[in-house]
Amino acid sequence: MDKFGVSRKKATVIETVIALAIGIIICFGYNYFYFEITLPNGAAAQILDIVDYISNNILMPVVAIGTCILIGWVVKPKTAIEEATKNGETFARKWLYIIMVKVVAPVLLAVLLLGSFGII
């Protein structure tokens, strides 16, 4: 709304039309727009399968890696720990959380991402 200078109602209508158009294309992927391609994991796929593969195997790991980098290195884990213990709760094993967010999770997510591309 701010970037394009449109009202909330107009932005909602535009987003609805875009989502509806994409949904219709995906629904027609099993009849009018039917085709098959082979995904990197060897599965035969139509439009819905392609969108599902991209979402689950590429976008989710990329966003998760970005979140680990943001929390682990930019904002720092101390901020998340302070938020979790704001009302006097205890946060046992802070060191384990910090190691997981900074090192372990990004490495394992990168392995998953490379595996989805068929590299590993």
All heavy atoms as an XYZ file, in Angstrom:
924
protein
N       0.815     -1.177      0.000
C       0.000      0.000      0.000
C       0.866      1.251      0.000
O       0.592      2.172     -0.769
C      -0.917      0.018      1.235
C      -2.023     -1.009      1.190
S      -3.000     -1.189      2.706
C      -2.846      0.343      3.524
N       1.861      1.267      0.855
C       2.715      2.451      0.939
C       3.580      2.617     -0.301
O       3.717      3.718     -0.825
C       3.606      2.375      2.183
C       2.809      2.400      3.475
O       1.681      2.947      3.453
O       3.296      1.876      4.484
N       4.163      1.528     -0.758
C       5.091      1.606     -1.883
C       4.406      2.029     -3.174
O       4.943      2.830     -3.930
C       5.785      0.255     -2.082
C       6.849      0.285     -3.141
C       7.595     -1.030     -3.225
C       8.686     -0.940     -4.261
N       9.480     -2.152     -4.317
N       3.203      1.491     -3.431
C       2.515      1.774     -4.684
C       1.427      2.824     -4.538
O       0.782      3.188     -5.518
C       1.940      0.489     -5.275
C       3.003     -0.502     -5.648
C       3.169     -1.660     -4.917
C       3.838     -0.269     -6.727
C       4.161     -2.574     -5.251
C       4.825     -1.170     -7.070
C       4.991     -2.324     -6.329
N       1.162      3.302     -3.331
C       0.185      4.353     -3.112
C      -1.245      3.945     -3.426
O      -1.990      4.722     -4.008
N      -1.633      2.720     -3.063
C      -2.998      2.254     -3.301
C      -3.710      2.070     -1.966
O      -3.081      1.899     -0.928
C      -3.025      0.931     -4.103
C      -2.449      1.120     -5.483
C      -2.303     -0.169     -3.377
N      -5.029      2.095     -2.015
C      -5.819      1.915     -0.799
C      -5.779      0.454     -0.360
O      -5.423     -0.433     -1.125
C      -7.265      2.344     -1.048
O      -7.892      1.446     -1.945
N      -6.195      0.234      0.873
C      -6.223     -1.127      1.406
C      -7.193     -1.998      0.610
O      -6.911     -3.152      0.315
C      -6.625     -1.098      2.887
C      -6.588     -2.450      3.548
C      -6.900     -2.354      5.039
N      -6.032     -1.450      5.751
C      -4.824     -1.760      6.235
N      -4.360     -2.969      6.059
N      -4.104     -0.879      6.895
N      -8.331     -1.428      0.253
C      -9.333     -2.176     -0.503
C      -8.797     -2.580     -1.875
O      -8.940     -3.721     -2.311
C     -10.594     -1.324     -0.655
C     -11.780     -2.078     -1.167
C     -13.020     -1.195     -1.116
C     -14.246     -1.984     -1.490
N     -15.462     -1.188     -1.402
N      -8.140     -1.647     -2.571
C      -7.594     -1.937     -3.898
C      -6.467     -2.962     -3.799
O      -6.373     -3.878     -4.623
C      -7.092     -0.657     -4.554
C      -6.650     -0.835     -5.983
C      -6.272      0.493     -6.608
C      -5.843      0.308     -8.043
N      -5.462      1.580     -8.665
N      -5.609     -2.840     -2.795
C      -4.520     -3.799     -2.602
C      -5.075     -5.195     -2.330
O      -4.558     -6.192     -2.851
C      -3.622     -3.355     -1.456
N      -6.139     -5.279     -1.539
C      -6.765     -6.563     -1.251
C      -7.342     -7.192     -2.517
O      -7.178     -8.395     -2.753
C      -7.877     -6.393     -0.194
O      -7.307     -5.823      0.980
C      -8.517     -7.725      0.151
N      -8.010     -6.390     -3.328
C      -8.592     -6.899     -4.570
C      -7.493     -7.390     -5.508
O      -7.601     -8.465     -6.107
C      -9.467     -5.814     -5.249
C      -9.852     -6.229     -6.658
C     -10.705     -5.538     -4.411
N      -6.408     -6.632     -5.632
C      -5.296     -7.018     -6.509
C      -4.678     -8.332     -6.038
O      -4.450     -9.247     -6.835
C      -4.240     -5.892     -6.590
C      -4.814     -4.692     -7.333
C      -2.965     -6.391     -7.259
C      -3.947     -3.440     -7.242
N      -4.421     -8.439     -4.749
C      -3.841     -9.673     -4.202
C      -4.784    -10.862     -4.399
O      -4.349    -11.972     -4.717
C      -3.536     -9.512     -2.713
C      -2.345     -8.641     -2.431
C      -1.046     -9.269     -2.858
O      -0.904    -10.505     -2.788
O      -0.157     -8.522     -3.263
N      -6.074    -10.636     -4.223
C      -7.057    -11.708     -4.404
C      -7.083    -12.188     -5.850
O      -7.115    -13.396     -6.117
C      -8.457    -11.223     -3.979
O      -8.400    -10.816     -2.601
C      -9.499    -12.310     -4.149
N      -7.050    -11.251     -6.793
C      -7.068    -11.619     -8.213
C      -5.811    -12.402     -8.587
O      -5.885    -13.415     -9.286
C      -7.228    -10.355     -9.094
C      -6.959    -10.665    -10.553
C      -8.614     -9.761     -8.918
N      -4.658    -11.965     -8.090
C      -3.404    -12.666     -8.379
C      -3.444    -14.086     -7.802
O      -3.113    -15.055     -8.490
C      -2.194    -11.878     -7.833
C      -2.006    -10.582     -8.628
C      -0.923    -12.721     -7.874
C      -1.003     -9.618     -8.023
N      -3.860    -14.218     -6.541
C      -3.932    -15.538     -5.909
C      -4.940    -16.436     -6.612
O      -4.691    -17.629     -6.814
C      -4.291    -15.389     -4.429
N      -6.065    -15.874     -7.017
C      -7.079    -16.649     -7.726
C      -6.561    -17.131     -9.080
O      -6.760    -18.285     -9.456
C      -8.344    -15.812     -7.907
C      -9.553    -16.508     -8.503
C     -10.009    -17.647     -7.602
C     -10.682    -15.512     -8.711
N      -5.873    -16.259     -9.803
C      -5.326    -16.635    -11.106
C      -4.295    -17.754    -10.964
O      -4.323    -18.742    -11.715
C      -4.703    -15.424    -11.787
N      -3.408    -17.626     -9.995
C      -2.407    -18.673     -9.776
C      -3.086    -19.973     -9.352
O      -2.727    -21.057     -9.826
C      -1.365    -18.220     -8.732
C      -0.523    -17.083     -9.310
C      -0.472    -19.381     -8.291
C       0.380    -16.398     -8.300
N      -4.093    -19.887     -8.476
C      -4.821    -21.073     -8.039
C      -5.529    -21.777     -9.185
O      -5.525    -23.001     -9.267
N      -6.116    -21.005    -10.088
C      -6.808    -21.604    -11.233
C      -5.815    -22.298    -12.157
O      -6.063    -23.408    -12.628
C      -7.626    -20.533    -11.986
C      -8.841    -20.132    -11.144
C      -8.066    -21.027    -13.355
C      -9.598    -18.942    -11.677
N      -4.683    -21.661    -12.403
C      -3.649    -22.281    -13.242
C      -3.189    -23.605    -12.628
O      -3.054    -24.618    -13.320
C      -2.469    -21.326    -13.460
C      -2.902    -20.159    -14.351
C      -1.275    -22.047    -14.062
C      -1.904    -19.023    -14.426
N      -2.970    -23.613    -11.327
C      -2.530    -24.838    -10.656
C      -3.618    -25.905    -10.699
O      -3.341    -27.083    -10.935
C      -2.084    -24.536     -9.210
C      -0.774    -23.753     -9.259
C      -1.929    -25.811     -8.399
C      -0.305    -23.246     -7.929
N      -4.881    -25.503    -10.507
C      -5.984    -26.476    -10.582
C      -6.108    -27.090    -11.976
O      -6.411    -28.270    -12.113
C      -7.305    -25.805    -10.192
S      -7.458    -25.515     -8.427
N      -5.880    -26.292    -13.000
C      -5.961    -26.801    -14.366
C      -4.710    -27.586    -14.765
O      -4.637    -28.120    -15.860
C      -6.182    -25.671    -15.364
C      -7.583    -25.134    -15.363
C      -7.811    -23.813    -15.693
C      -8.661    -25.936    -15.043
C      -9.101    -23.305    -15.705
C      -9.949    -25.436    -15.052
C     -10.173    -24.111    -15.382
N      -3.732    -27.677    -13.860
C      -2.508    -28.385    -14.153
C      -2.679    -29.875    -14.350
O      -1.798    -30.538    -14.872
N      -3.816    -30.412    -13.917
C      -4.057    -31.842    -14.082
C      -4.977    -32.150    -15.263
O      -5.325    -33.297    -15.481
C      -4.640    -32.432    -12.797
C      -3.604    -32.550    -11.717
C      -3.568    -31.637    -10.668
C      -2.641    -33.541    -11.765
C      -2.607    -31.736     -9.680
C      -1.679    -33.649    -10.787
C      -1.666    -32.743     -9.743
O      -0.713    -32.833     -8.774
N      -5.404    -31.116    -16.002
C      -6.210    -31.393    -17.190
C      -5.801    -30.478    -18.348
O      -5.086    -30.912    -19.222
C      -7.714    -31.310    -16.889
C      -8.100    -30.098    -16.094
O      -7.563    -29.032    -16.312
N      -9.022    -30.256    -15.162
N      -6.208    -29.234    -18.388
C      -5.921    -28.364    -19.531
C      -4.427    -28.088    -19.715
O      -3.926    -28.046    -20.831
C      -6.646    -27.021    -19.402
C      -8.138    -27.145    -19.449
C      -8.920    -26.823    -18.348
C      -8.775    -27.604    -20.597
C     -10.295    -26.943    -18.387
C     -10.148    -27.737    -20.641
C     -10.899    -27.395    -19.531
O     -12.259    -27.521    -19.575
N      -3.733    -27.853    -18.618
C      -2.299    -27.516    -18.686
C      -1.426    -28.698    -18.295
O      -0.337    -28.527    -17.755
C      -1.988    -26.324    -17.770
C      -2.773    -25.093    -18.067
C      -3.364    -24.363    -17.048
C      -2.923    -24.643    -19.366
C      -4.083    -23.218    -17.315
C      -3.643    -23.498    -19.642
C      -4.229    -22.779    -18.611
N      -1.869    -29.899    -18.550
C      -1.155    -31.089    -18.104
C       0.164    -31.267    -18.859
O       0.221    -31.198    -20.071
C      -2.009    -32.338    -18.305
C      -1.353    -33.587    -17.766
C      -1.415    -33.892    -16.424
C      -0.647    -34.436    -18.613
C      -0.810    -35.024    -15.927
C      -0.039    -35.571    -18.117
C      -0.123    -35.857    -16.776
O       0.491    -36.983    -16.279
N       1.206    -31.472    -18.117
C       2.507    -31.847    -18.659
C       3.272    -32.510    -17.522
O       2.883    -32.405    -16.367
C       3.281    -30.637    -19.196
C       3.641    -29.633    -18.140
C       4.835    -29.738    -17.445
C       2.784    -28.585    -17.837
C       5.174    -28.821    -16.462
C       3.119    -27.666    -16.859
C       4.310    -27.781    -16.166
N       4.319    -33.185    -17.839
C       5.154    -33.804    -16.819
C       6.602    -33.456    -17.054
O       7.061    -33.437    -18.192
C       5.000    -35.331    -16.831
C       3.732    -35.826    -16.229
C       3.735    -37.337    -16.038
O       4.782    -37.979    -16.258
O       2.681    -37.856    -15.655
N       7.292    -33.139    -15.960
C       8.741    -32.965    -16.008
C       9.314    -33.805    -14.867
O       8.600    -34.204    -13.954
C       9.182    -31.490    -15.869
C       8.826    -30.934    -14.494
C       8.596    -30.636    -16.962
C       9.513    -29.628    -14.198
N      10.585    -34.038    -14.931
C      11.251    -34.790    -13.870
C      11.956    -33.814    -12.937
O      12.753    -32.979    -13.373
C      12.271    -35.778    -14.465
O      11.584    -36.626    -15.389
C      12.896    -36.617    -13.378
N      11.644    -33.920    -11.656
C      12.262    -33.071    -10.643
C      13.658    -33.600    -10.309
O      13.988    -34.741    -10.621
C      11.391    -33.059     -9.390
C      10.009    -32.421     -9.542
C       9.217    -32.595     -8.258
C      10.119    -30.955     -9.894
N      14.483    -32.786     -9.659
C      15.830    -33.252     -9.287
C      15.838    -34.507     -8.416
O      16.820    -35.238     -8.408
C      16.415    -32.060     -8.520
C      15.714    -30.876     -9.070
C      14.321    -31.357     -9.386
N      14.743    -34.755     -7.694
C      14.700    -35.964     -6.869
C      14.229    -37.183     -7.649
O      14.063    -38.262     -7.099
C      13.807    -35.754     -5.645
C      12.362    -35.505     -5.995
O      11.955    -35.561     -7.151
N      11.578    -35.203     -4.979
N      13.973    -37.021     -8.980
C      13.605    -38.124     -9.837
C      12.115    -38.337    -10.001
O      11.691    -39.190    -10.775
N      11.292    -37.566     -9.295
C       9.841    -37.741     -9.377
C       9.283    -37.050    -10.619
O       9.771    -35.997    -11.030
C       9.179    -37.158     -8.134
N       8.245    -37.651    -11.203
C       7.523    -37.009    -12.307
C       6.571    -35.989    -11.693
O       5.916    -36.273    -10.686
C       6.752    -38.042    -13.103
N       6.488    -34.790    -12.262
C       5.741    -33.717    -11.626
C       4.902    -32.921    -12.613
O       5.294    -32.728    -13.758
C       6.703    -32.779    -10.915
N       3.738    -32.483    -12.129
C       2.899    -31.536    -12.838
C       3.035    -30.171    -12.144
O       3.882    -30.013    -11.278
C       1.436    -31.990    -12.826
C       1.176    -33.273    -13.595
C       1.481    -34.505    -12.763
O       1.286    -34.496    -11.557
N       1.963    -35.540    -13.404
N       2.189    -29.218    -12.493
C       2.319    -27.852    -11.967
C       2.260    -27.824    -10.442
O       3.113    -27.206     -9.797
C       1.246    -26.929    -12.571
C       1.470    -26.753    -14.071
C       1.267    -25.561    -11.890
C       0.401    -25.947    -14.774
N       1.262    -28.471     -9.836
C       1.140    -28.461     -8.379
C       2.361    -29.091     -7.723
O       2.863    -28.584     -6.706
C      -0.129    -29.196     -7.937
C      -0.358    -29.275     -6.429
C      -0.463    -27.889     -5.822
C      -1.588    -30.097     -6.120
N       2.851    -30.163     -8.288
C       4.038    -30.825     -7.742
C       5.266    -29.925     -7.825
O       6.102    -29.909     -6.922
C       4.299    -32.134     -8.477
C       3.141    -33.100     -8.375
O       2.533    -33.173     -7.288
O       2.827    -33.757     -9.382
N       5.377    -29.166     -8.910
C       6.502    -28.245     -9.073
C       6.444    -27.139     -8.028
O       7.442    -26.834     -7.369
C       6.515    -27.654    -10.498
C       6.761    -28.749    -11.525
C       7.554    -26.547    -10.628
C       6.463    -28.324    -12.954
N       5.262    -26.546     -7.854
C       5.100    -25.480     -6.859
C       5.363    -26.025     -5.459
O       6.029    -25.372     -4.643
C       3.692    -24.859     -6.970
C       3.432    -23.883     -5.840
C       3.525    -24.166     -8.312
N       4.866    -27.224     -5.171
C       5.097    -27.857     -3.880
C       6.581    -28.123     -3.658
O       7.110    -27.869     -2.579
C       4.298    -29.163     -3.808
C       4.467    -29.865     -2.482
O       4.123    -29.265     -1.451
O       4.938    -31.026     -2.481
N       7.253    -28.622     -4.670
C       8.689    -28.910     -4.565
C       9.482    -27.628     -4.291
O      10.344    -27.596     -3.420
C       9.184    -29.576     -5.848
C      10.635    -29.976     -5.790
C      11.009    -31.171     -5.203
C      11.628    -29.147     -6.302
C      12.343    -31.538     -5.135
C      12.959    -29.502     -6.238
C      13.311    -30.701     -5.647
O      14.627    -31.056     -5.569
N       9.172    -26.581     -5.048
C       9.883    -25.307     -4.862
C       9.637    -24.764     -3.457
O      10.572    -24.333     -2.778
C       9.458    -24.293     -5.939
C       9.991    -24.724     -7.300
C       9.948    -22.893     -5.597
C       9.423    -23.935     -8.468
N       8.391    -24.808     -3.013
C       8.053    -24.300     -1.687
C       8.746    -25.087     -0.579
O       9.396    -24.508      0.286
C       6.540    -24.358     -1.507
O       6.184    -24.077     -0.179
N       8.595    -26.398     -0.610
C       9.114    -27.229      0.484
C      10.619    -27.442      0.450
O      11.251    -27.507      1.500
C       8.421    -28.595      0.476
C       6.971    -28.492      0.847
O       6.558    -27.578      1.551
N       6.186    -29.422      0.367
N      11.192    -27.589     -0.723
C      12.599    -27.969     -0.809
C      13.546    -26.821     -1.097
O      14.765    -26.994     -0.971
C      12.771    -29.053     -1.874
C      12.054    -30.317     -1.496
O      12.245    -30.836     -0.407
N      11.202    -30.802     -2.365
N      13.025    -25.684     -1.510
C      13.905    -24.557     -1.805
C      13.579    -23.354     -0.925
O      14.432    -22.865     -0.186
C      13.853    -24.196     -3.304
C      14.358    -25.387     -4.121
C      14.674    -22.945     -3.594
C      14.172    -25.275     -5.604
N      12.334    -22.879     -0.982
C      11.987    -21.664     -0.250
C      12.060    -21.833      1.264
O      12.596    -20.951      1.959
C      10.597    -21.181     -0.659
C      10.455    -20.747     -2.115
C       9.032    -20.314     -2.403
C      11.430    -19.630     -2.449
N      11.545    -22.940      1.790
C      11.588    -23.135      3.243
C      13.011    -23.205      3.791
O      13.318    -22.521      4.773
C      10.782    -24.362      3.649
C       9.307    -24.127      3.623
S       8.465    -25.559      4.292
C       6.789    -25.150      3.880
N      13.914    -23.981      3.195
C      15.287    -23.964      3.705
C      15.974    -22.599      3.551
O      16.711    -22.175      4.437
C      16.006    -25.022      2.867
C      14.945    -25.943      2.425
C      13.733    -25.087      2.230
N      15.704    -21.895      2.452
C      16.326    -20.575      2.257
C      15.851    -19.600      3.333
O      16.652    -18.869      3.927
C      16.029    -20.037      0.833
C      16.364    -18.572      0.723
C      16.796    -20.836     -0.204
N      14.542    -19.587      3.607
C      14.011    -18.699      4.645
C      14.542    -19.110      6.014
O      14.888    -18.252      6.837
C      12.463    -18.694      4.610
C      11.888    -17.992      5.827
C      11.974    -18.031      3.330
N      14.638    -20.404      6.283
C      15.152    -20.869      7.567
C      16.623    -20.503      7.742
O      17.041    -20.076      8.821
C      14.960    -22.374      7.698
N      17.419    -20.630      6.684
C      18.828    -20.219      6.754
C      18.909    -18.715      6.996
O      19.702    -18.247      7.821
C      19.588    -20.612      5.470
C      19.744    -22.126      5.389
C      20.962    -19.927      5.409
C      20.233    -22.628      4.034
N      18.086    -17.964      6.300
C      18.050    -16.505      6.510
C      17.668    -16.147      7.927
O      18.248    -15.228      8.534
N      16.717    -16.875      8.509
C      16.313    -16.624      9.887
C      17.449    -16.941     10.851
O      17.702    -16.188     11.794
C      15.068    -17.469     10.240
O      14.028    -17.141      9.329
C      14.615    -17.225     11.661
N      18.153    -18.044     10.615
C      19.295    -18.393     11.471
C      20.383    -17.329     11.388
O      20.968    -16.952     12.402
C      19.863    -19.753     11.084
S      18.832    -21.141     11.561
N      20.648    -16.832     10.190
C      21.657    -15.777     10.033
C      21.201    -14.500     10.737
O      21.977    -13.853     11.441
C      21.953    -15.530      8.539
C      22.675    -16.738      7.947
C      22.765    -14.255      8.336
C      22.796    -16.723      6.443
N      19.925    -14.152     10.572
C      19.403    -12.940     11.205
C      19.479    -13.033     12.723
O      20.011    -12.128     13.380
C      17.954    -12.696     10.765
C      17.274    -11.498     11.408
C      17.891    -10.201     10.894
C      15.789    -11.515     11.148
N      18.958    -14.124     13.287
C      18.936    -14.257     14.741
C      20.321    -14.574     15.300
O      20.712    -14.063     16.345
C      17.931    -15.348     15.179
C      16.518    -14.975     14.753
C      17.980    -15.593     16.678
C      15.994    -13.686     15.329
N      21.084    -15.412     14.608
C      22.381    -15.831     15.137
C      23.487    -14.810     14.987
O      24.363    -14.712     15.842
N      23.463    -14.017     13.917
C      24.600    -13.156     13.631
C      24.276    -11.667     13.550
O      25.129    -10.839     13.852
C      25.270    -13.603     12.335
C      25.771    -15.006     12.446
C      25.159    -16.138     12.006
C      26.969    -15.437     13.090
N      25.900    -17.249     12.315
C      27.030    -16.843     12.992
C      28.008    -14.769     13.743
C      28.073    -17.594     13.508
C      29.055    -15.523     14.253
C      29.081    -16.911     14.128
N      23.072    -11.310     13.124
C      22.745     -9.886     12.974
C      22.120     -9.343     14.251
O      22.657     -8.415     14.867
C      21.801     -9.665     11.762
C      21.407     -8.207     11.645
C      22.450    -10.159     10.479
N      20.987     -9.900     14.655
C      20.287     -9.427     15.841
C      20.954     -9.948     17.114
O      20.901     -9.297     18.143
C      18.797     -9.860     15.799
C      18.066     -9.477     17.060
C      18.108     -9.264     14.591
N      21.565    -11.089     17.046
C      22.253    -11.805     18.120
C      21.262    -12.599     18.965
O      20.154    -12.140     19.249
C      23.052    -10.866     19.034
C      24.043     -9.969     18.323
C      25.185    -10.765     17.789
C      26.185     -9.812     17.125
N      27.080    -10.444     16.262
N      21.654    -13.800     19.375
C      20.781    -14.658     20.182
C      20.394    -14.042     21.528
O      19.355    -14.357     22.088
C      21.616    -15.919     20.396
C      22.614    -15.923     19.311
C      22.876    -14.483     18.988
N      21.224    -13.137     22.019
C      20.941    -12.483     23.301
C      19.570    -11.816     23.279
O      18.830    -11.859     24.262
C      22.035    -11.454     23.606
C      21.841    -10.714     24.887
C      22.926     -9.665     25.067
C      22.589     -8.784     26.261
N      23.334     -7.554     26.250
N      19.194    -11.233     22.161
C      17.900    -10.565     22.035
C      16.759    -11.563     22.189
O      15.779    -11.294     22.900
C      17.791     -9.860     20.667
O      18.912     -9.009     20.504
C      16.525     -9.055     20.565
N      16.861    -12.705     21.535
C      15.820    -13.736     21.648
C      15.770    -14.307     23.060
O      14.681    -14.569     23.597
C      16.061    -14.840     20.636
N      16.923    -14.496     23.672
C      16.974    -15.019     25.041
C      16.353    -14.026     26.011
O      15.577    -14.399     26.890
C      18.429    -15.362     25.432
C      18.922    -16.542     24.591
C      18.541    -15.652     26.920
C      20.410    -16.800     24.689
N      16.655    -12.744     25.841
C      16.059    -11.721     26.705
C      14.540    -11.679     26.543
O      13.811    -11.504     27.518
C      16.659    -10.349     26.394
C      18.069    -10.180     26.889
C      18.690     -8.858     26.441
O      18.032     -8.098     25.693
O      19.838     -8.593     26.834
N      14.067    -11.834     25.315
C      12.625    -11.835     25.075
C      11.972    -13.050     25.718
O      10.877    -12.949     26.276
C      12.349    -11.822     23.572
C      10.907    -11.665     23.203
C      10.303    -10.326     23.583
O      11.026     -9.312     23.639
O       9.082    -10.297     23.847
N      12.619    -14.196     25.660
C      12.058    -15.424     26.229
C      12.049    -15.398     27.752
O      11.228    -16.068     28.379
C      12.832    -16.634     25.731
N      12.954    -14.649     28.344
C      13.052    -14.593     29.806
C      12.535    -13.267     30.368
O      12.827    -12.937     31.511
C      14.516    -14.805     30.235
O      15.338    -13.793     29.646
C      15.012    -16.171     29.840
N      11.777    -12.549     29.598
C      11.297    -11.222     29.980
C      10.495    -11.225     31.279
O      10.616    -10.318     32.093
C      10.436    -10.636     28.860
C      10.014     -9.205     29.098
C       8.986     -8.741     28.089
C       9.614     -8.296     26.814
N       8.643     -7.682     25.900
N       9.667    -12.219     31.506
C       8.799    -12.266     32.685
C       9.364    -13.121     33.802
O       8.626    -13.614     34.642
C       7.408    -12.779     32.289
C       6.720    -11.852     31.324
O       6.864    -10.636     31.418
N       5.993    -12.414     30.382
N      10.669    -13.344     33.773
C      11.307    -14.098     34.836
C      11.431    -15.589     34.579
O      11.861    -16.332     35.458
N      11.063    -16.039     33.386
C      11.214    -17.452     33.060
C      12.695    -17.799     32.967
O      13.536    -16.937     32.766
C      10.543    -17.787     31.715
C       9.049    -17.633     31.706
C       8.591    -16.223     31.349
O       9.447    -15.318     31.288
O       7.402    -16.034     31.144
N      13.000    -19.082     33.111
C      14.384    -19.506     32.969
C      14.615    -20.028     31.555
O      13.708    -20.558     30.922
C      14.730    -20.614     33.980
O      13.867    -21.712     33.762
C      14.595    -20.110     35.403
N      15.812    -19.850     31.076
C      16.196    -20.342     29.746
C      17.418    -21.233     29.963
O      18.553    -20.790     29.912
C      16.536    -19.176     28.827
C      16.599    -19.546     27.368
C      15.729    -18.970     26.461
C      17.522    -20.455     26.896
C      15.785    -19.285     25.117
C      17.586    -20.786     25.562
C      16.712    -20.199     24.666
N      17.150    -22.507     30.213
C      18.242    -23.445     30.466
C      18.989    -23.729     29.167
O      18.416    -23.694     28.084
C      17.684    -24.741     31.047
N      20.244    -23.973     29.277
C      21.102    -24.334     28.147
C      21.136    -23.256     27.062
O      20.987    -23.543     25.875
C      20.694    -25.678     27.566
C      20.857    -26.807     28.545
C      20.519    -28.137     27.896
N      20.648    -29.204     28.839
C      19.646    -29.707     29.546
N      18.438    -29.216     29.429
N      19.852    -30.697     30.369
N      21.340    -22.023     27.472
C      21.453    -20.927     26.506
C      22.574    -21.200     25.513
O      22.451    -20.894     24.329
C      21.739    -19.601     27.226
C      20.643    -19.119     28.099
C      21.070    -17.857     28.816
C      20.142    -17.600     29.968
N      20.596    -16.528     30.821
N      23.637    -21.774     25.994
C      24.792    -22.054     25.134
C      24.422    -23.001     24.005
O      24.890    -22.849     22.884
C      25.956    -22.609     25.966
C      25.593    -23.885     26.680
C      25.018    -24.006     27.916
C      25.740    -25.216     26.179
N      24.802    -25.328     28.212
C      25.238    -26.101     27.166
C      26.243    -25.753     25.003
C      25.233    -27.479     27.013
C      26.234    -27.123     24.857
C      25.745    -27.964     25.853
N      23.556    -23.986     24.288
C      23.124    -24.934     23.271
C      22.272    -24.224     22.208
O      22.439    -24.446     21.006
C      22.341    -26.077     23.909
C      21.852    -27.173     22.965
C      23.031    -27.848     22.273
C      21.013    -28.177     23.717
N      21.384    -23.347     22.658
C      20.556    -22.566     21.729
C      21.442    -21.727     20.805
O      21.238    -21.691     19.597
C      19.588    -21.677     22.518
C      18.877    -20.664     21.664
C      17.840    -21.042     20.820
C      19.248    -19.316     21.687
C      17.193    -20.112     20.025
C      18.611    -18.390     20.896
C      17.581    -18.790     20.072
O      16.951    -17.872     19.281
N      22.417    -21.078     21.370
C      23.293    -20.201     20.587
C      24.066    -21.012     19.546
O      24.148    -20.621     18.375
C      24.246    -19.419     21.522
C      23.431    -18.437     22.374
C      25.320    -18.693     20.733
C      24.197    -17.817     23.525
N      24.622    -22.147     19.944
C      25.369    -22.995     19.007
C      24.458    -23.514     17.899
O      24.825    -23.528     16.722
C      26.041    -24.163     19.760
C      27.161    -23.634     20.653
C      26.576    -25.206     18.793
C      27.713    -24.653     21.620
N      23.242    -23.929     18.270
C      22.300    -24.449     17.269
C      21.918    -23.382     16.258
O      21.889    -23.647     15.057
C      21.037    -24.979     17.952
C      21.288    -26.226     18.730
S      21.752    -27.558     17.655
C      20.826    -28.861     18.318
N      21.607    -22.178     16.728
C      21.149    -21.113     15.819
C      22.293    -20.589     14.956
O      22.096    -20.310     13.771
C      20.504    -19.961     16.626
C      20.293    -18.738     15.769
C      19.189    -20.409     17.215
N      23.477    -20.485     15.525
C      24.601    -19.909     14.774
C      25.278    -20.898     13.828
O      25.722    -20.510     12.752
C      25.651    -19.360     15.740
C      25.295    -18.060     16.356
C      26.461    -17.541     17.172
C      26.344    -16.054     17.351
N      27.536    -15.480     17.952
N      25.368    -22.172     14.221
C      26.191    -23.108     13.463
C      25.424    -24.332     12.964
O      25.344    -24.573     11.757
C      27.405    -23.571     14.307
C      28.265    -24.534     13.532
C      28.222    -22.390     14.780
N      24.874    -25.099     13.887
C      24.319    -26.408     13.543
C      23.145    -26.300     12.567
O      23.135    -26.947     11.517
C      23.910    -27.192     14.814
C      23.261    -28.511     14.460
C      25.131    -27.409     15.704
N      22.147    -25.491     12.896
C      20.955    -25.386     12.041
C      21.291    -24.866     10.645
O      20.842    -25.459      9.657
C      19.897    -24.524     12.714
N      22.078    -23.784     10.495
C      22.385    -23.337      9.131
C      23.136    -24.374      8.302
O      22.871    -24.532      7.104
C      23.246    -22.088      9.333
C      22.944    -21.616     10.692
C      22.586    -22.830     11.483
N      24.056    -25.103      8.913
C      24.814    -26.126      8.177
C      23.887    -27.251      7.720
O      23.921    -27.666      6.552
C      25.976    -26.680      9.039
C      26.578    -27.923      8.415
C      27.037    -25.612      9.246
N      23.038    -27.750      8.622
C      22.126    -28.830      8.255
C      21.098    -28.362      7.226
O      20.745    -29.112      6.311
C      21.434    -29.386      9.496
C      22.351    -30.121     10.479
C      21.573    -30.557     11.714
C      23.032    -31.291      9.818
N      20.619    -27.133      7.351
C      19.687    -26.595      6.360
C      20.355    -26.436      5.001
O      19.736    -26.675      3.959
C      19.122    -25.259      6.838
C      18.107    -25.359      7.979
C      17.915    -24.013      8.647
C      16.793    -25.909      7.469
N      21.629    -26.044      4.994
C      22.363    -25.933      3.731
C      22.519    -27.308      3.081
O      22.393    -27.445      1.861
C      23.730    -25.298      3.971
N      22.755    -28.349      3.890
C      22.834    -29.711      3.362
C      21.502    -30.110      2.745
O      21.456    -30.687      1.646
C      23.263    -30.701      4.471
C      23.082    -32.142      4.032
C      24.699    -30.442      4.888
N      20.398    -29.803      3.437
C      19.073    -30.093      2.885
C      18.835    -29.350      1.573
O      18.310    -29.909      0.613
C      17.981    -29.695      3.883
C      17.754    -30.608      5.065
C      16.755    -29.995      6.023
C      17.264    -31.956      4.597
N      19.215    -28.091      1.519
C      19.038    -27.290      0.310
C      19.855    -27.856     -0.836
O      19.345    -28.001     -1.959
C      19.407    -25.830      0.579
C      19.203    -24.858     -0.574
C      17.729    -24.789     -0.954
C      19.704    -23.483     -0.181
N      21.114    -28.194     -0.591
C      21.956    -28.778     -1.642
C      21.401    -30.127     -2.086
O      21.445    -30.458     -3.267
C      23.391    -28.915     -1.141
C      24.133    -27.606     -0.916
C      25.490    -27.873     -0.278
C      24.279    -26.817     -2.189
N      20.858    -30.890     -1.143
C      20.247    -32.165     -1.481
C      19.023    -32.001     -2.367
O      18.778    -32.798     -3.262
N      18.268    -30.943     -2.152
C      17.085    -30.719     -2.975
C      17.456    -30.318     -4.395
O      16.669    -30.505     -5.323
C      16.180    -29.663     -2.337
O      16.785    -28.389     -2.375
N      18.640    -29.775     -4.578
C      19.129    -29.457     -5.919
C      19.809    -30.668     -6.565
O      20.238    -30.608     -7.715
C      20.127    -28.294     -5.893
C      19.489    -26.959     -5.671
C      19.890    -26.160     -4.622
C      18.496    -26.495     -6.508
C      19.314    -24.924     -4.412
C      17.912    -25.256     -6.307
C      18.311    -24.468     -5.258
N      19.963    -31.746     -5.814
C      20.588    -32.944     -6.327
C      22.106    -32.902     -6.277
O      22.778    -33.723     -6.882
N      22.659    -31.952     -5.539
C      24.113    -31.808     -5.450
C      24.695    -32.816     -4.457
O      25.762    -33.361     -4.682
C      24.491    -30.364     -5.071
C      24.028    -29.425     -6.178
C      25.972    -30.230     -4.784
C      24.149    -27.949     -5.853
N      24.003    -33.043     -3.380
C      24.483    -33.985     -2.356
C      23.630    -35.228     -2.393
O      22.463    -35.219     -2.501
C      24.432    -33.356     -0.947
C      25.441    -32.227     -0.860
C      24.698    -34.403      0.105
C      25.465    -31.533      0.474
